[in-house]
Amino acid sequence: MNIPVKGKISIDELIHPKVEAEISFILSEELEGPDITGEQVMEKTEWILPALEIIDSRYQNFKFKIPDVIADSTSASRVVLGN
């Protein structure tokens, strides 16, 4: 799934990919629980990176129900973390 910076993605391996710009938080340790605050996240953040998430799905136009997308690995396909 992880593509290095300046790496190549073969479009032939994907069905109909889309790209989402993301912000990645690299944490020093895992956070658990439903009531985590932004302050707690920032306390455990080592650094923040830009990222591109390449999503893909076998469902036409990404039309699916929640159980379907969970069973289909949530449309996750590739990710590129910036420097």
Secondary structure, DSSP 4 states (H G I P E B T S, - for coil): -EE-TT----GGG-SS-EEEEEEEEEESS---STT--HHHHHHHEEEEEEEEEEE--SSGGG---HHHHHHTGGGEEEEEE--
